[in-house]
Amino acid sequence: MLGLFWIIASYALFVGGISLFFSGFASLSAQEFTIYVALGYATFTFLMANIADGSAVFSTSSAWIKSTNLPYSIYVFKSLFRSLLPFVMQLTVAFALMLYFGTFAKVSWHAFMALPALVMFLLCAVPLQYALGLISARYDDIQHSINAITRLLIFITPILWVREEAHGTRGLLADLNPMTHFLEIFRNPLMGMDARPLSWMVVIGVTILMWLFAGLISTLMRQRLPFWI
C-alpha cells in the first residue's frame, strides 16, 4: 500500500536507530552524527546497489537479450537508473534533516564538490555493472559472494563510526577499503569539509581500472553471453 514510501521509511528508521544508539560514541554532536550517518548510508546503499544489481543485470534481462539485438549497455543504464532513484529519495530525507538541524548554514562552496563526486560514482558504476554482469552470467557463485561481502562492508566502512577518529590499524584498514574514499568525496563536501586528495586519487584510480577491466572482460566474454543466460 505504501509503495515507494517504504524506501524512505526503511532508510529513516535505520538512520534514526543508528544515530540514537551510536551518537554517544562519536566526538560529533548528535545532530552532526545524524547527518554523517544519513549521507554515508545513502551513499553506501547506492554503491552496493550497483554491485548487487550489476551481478544480475544480464540474467534478469535474458528474455530481451535472446530475442532482440540491442547493445548490452542499455541494460546497464536501466539498472543504473533503478539504483539511482532510491538514492535521490534518500538524499531528499538527508537534506531535510540538514535543514531541520540547521547544518546547511555550515556548508559553503565545499558542497559543490559533491557534484563531481556524483559524476565519478556514475562513471564507475557503468563498467562495474557491465563487468559483473558478464562474470555473474558465467559463474553463478558471484551473486552469493556479493551478498556475503555486503554484510561485512557495512561494518568496515565509516558509516556507523567516524573515519577521522580511527587510528592505527583501524585507520589503515579504513583507507584500504575503497568504499571509504567513495563516501568521503561525496559526504565531506556536504558537511562543509574537504575530502582528502588521497580519496580522490583512489576513486579516480579505481574508476580507470574498472573501465580497463570491463573492456578486457567484454572482449573475452561478450560473444558468449546469450548461451550462459
Solvent accessible surface area in square Angstrom, and as a share of the most:
residue,aa,sasa,rsa
1,M,241,1.08
2,L,88,0.44
3,G,52,0.50
4,L,106,0.53
5,F,107,0.45
6,W,144,0.50
7,I,43,0.22
8,I,47,0.24
9,A,17,0.14
10,S,65,0.42
11,Y,2,0.01
12,A,45,0.35
13,L,135,0.67
14,F,53,0.22
15,V,4,0.02
16,G,39,0.38
17,G,29,0.28
18,I,25,0.13
19,S,11,0.07
20,L,134,0.67
21,F,145,0.60
22,F,76,0.32
23,S,22,0.14
24,G,75,0.72
25,F,170,0.71
26,A,19,0.14
27,S,96,0.62
28,L,50,0.25
29,S,52,0.34
30,A,59,0.46
31,Q,82,0.36
32,E,45,0.20
33,F,1,0.00
34,T,17,0.10
35,I,2,0.01
36,Y,5,0.02
37,V,0,0.00
38,A,0,0.00
39,L,0,0.00
40,G,0,0.00
41,Y,41,0.16
42,A,0,0.00
43,T,0,0.00
44,F,7,0.03
45,T,43,0.25
46,F,2,0.01
47,L,18,0.09
48,M,14,0.06
49,A,28,0.21
50,N,2,0.01
51,I,35,0.18
52,A,46,0.35
53,D,40,0.21
54,G,0,0.00
55,S,5,0.03
56,A,22,0.17
57,V,3,0.02
58,F,0,0.00
59,S,47,0.30
60,T,103,0.60
61,S,6,0.04
62,S,28,0.18
63,A,75,0.58
64,W,147,0.51
65,I,12,0.06
66,K,121,0.51
67,S,88,0.57
68,T,53,0.31
69,N,155,0.80
70,L,71,0.36
71,P,73,0.46
72,Y,26,0.10
73,S,38,0.25
74,I,76,0.39
75,Y,11,0.04
76,V,0,0.00
77,F,107,0.45
78,K,108,0.46
79,S,1,0.00
80,L,17,0.09
81,F,129,0.54
82,R,118,0.43
83,S,5,0.03
84,L,43,0.21
85,L,73,0.36
86,P,32,0.20
87,F,3,0.01
88,V,78,0.45
89,M,32,0.14
90,Q,11,0.05
91,L,18,0.09
92,T,84,0.49
93,V,28,0.16
94,A,0,0.00
95,F,67,0.28
96,A,55,0.43
97,L,44,0.22
98,M,1,0.01
99,L,125,0.62
100,Y,174,0.66
101,F,65,0.27
102,G,41,0.39
103,T,16,0.10
104,F,74,0.31
105,A,96,0.74
106,K,129,0.55
107,V,29,0.17
108,S,56,0.36
109,W,161,0.56
110,H,30,0.14
111,A,25,0.19
112,F,142,0.59
113,M,78,0.35
114,A,6,0.04
115,L,110,0.55
116,P,54,0.34
117,A,0,0.00
118,L,49,0.25
119,V,79,0.46
120,M,28,0.13
121,F,2,0.01
122,L,54,0.27
123,L,80,0.40
124,C,11,0.06
125,A,5,0.04
126,V,25,0.14
127,P,2,0.01
128,L,34,0.17
129,Q,0,0.00
130,Y,31,0.12
131,A,1,0.01
132,L,28,0.14
133,G,2,0.02
134,L,0,0.00
135,I,32,0.16
136,S,2,0.01
137,A,11,0.09
138,R,112,0.41
139,Y,117,0.44
140,D,104,0.54
141,D,106,0.55
142,I,45,0.23
143,Q,63,0.28
144,H,130,0.58
145,S,49,0.32
146,I,15,0.08
147,N,75,0.39
148,A,56,0.44
149,I,91,0.46
150,T,42,0.24
151,R,163,0.60
152,L,105,0.52
153,L,24,0.12
154,I,35,0.18
155,F,127,0.53
156,I,73,0.37
157,T,0,0.00
158,P,1,0.00
159,I,0,0.00
160,L,23,0.11
161,W,51,0.18
162,V,9,0.05
163,R,33,0.12
164,E,93,0.42
165,E,59,0.26
166,A,3,0.02
167,H,142,0.64
168,G,62,0.60
169,T,97,0.56
170,R,135,0.49
171,G,6,0.06
172,L,106,0.53
173,L,106,0.53
174,A,2,0.01
175,D,37,0.19
176,L,123,0.61
177,N,9,0.05
178,P,62,0.39
179,M,18,0.08
180,T,1,0.01
181,H,1,0.01
182,F,11,0.04
183,L,0,0.00
184,E,7,0.03
185,I,0,0.00
186,F,7,0.03
187,R,6,0.02
188,N,8,0.04
189,P,3,0.02
190,L,15,0.07
191,M,35,0.15
192,G,23,0.22
193,M,74,0.33
194,D,94,0.49
195,A,17,0.14
196,R,71,0.26
197,P,103,0.65
198,L,79,0.39
199,S,0,0.00
200,W,44,0.15
201,M,135,0.60
202,V,39,0.22
203,V,0,0.00
204,I,78,0.39
205,G,29,0.28
206,V,39,0.22
207,T,9,0.05
208,I,97,0.49
209,L,116,0.58
210,M,32,0.14
211,W,120,0.42
212,L,120,0.60
213,F,83,0.35
214,A,8,0.06
215,G,39,0.38
216,L,101,0.50
217,I,17,0.08
218,S,25,0.16
219,T,112,0.65
220,L,112,0.55
221,M,23,0.10
222,R,85,0.31
223,Q,138,0.61
224,R,146,0.53
225,L,0,0.00
226,P,46,0.29
227,F,172,0.72
228,W,67,0.24
229,I,38,0.19
